Amino acid sequence: MSVVEAMQLGLVPVVAPVGEIPRYCRDGETALFMAPDEDAGAVAARLDALLAAPDRVERMARAAHDVWAARPLYRDDVLAASRAVLGRDRSGRQD
């Protein structure tokens, strides 16, 4: 969830491509992948190169945000689900 929330906020996640992450993150486009066996120095060099190119960071941040732009924030989904369980609408009225 932290990767999704970061992307929704327009942050570029630095992640290991495990589980579901490769379904919504693209290395060099919306995220920076770290292979589990990748040397820490290599990761640091890639991060350094990325941070030295602010225009690239901006493009990646925008692309990360755009992946989730048409979807509700996780917070909003949780609130909606909670209201549904409680049988209340947004105004707090009971259904």
Long-range contacts (C-beta under 8 A, 24 or more apart in sequence): 1-74, 3-31, 4-68, 4-74, 5-73, 5-74, 6-64, 7-31, 7-64, 7-65, 7-67, 7-68, 8-65, 8-68, 8-73, 8-74, 9-65, 10-61, 10-62, 10-64, 10-65, 11-61, 11-64, 12-50, 12-57, 12-60, 12-61, 12-64, 13-64, 14-43, 14-47, 24-67, 24-68, 25-64, 26-63, 28-60, 29-60, 29-63, 30-60, 30-63, 30-64, 30-67, 31-60, 31-64, 32-60
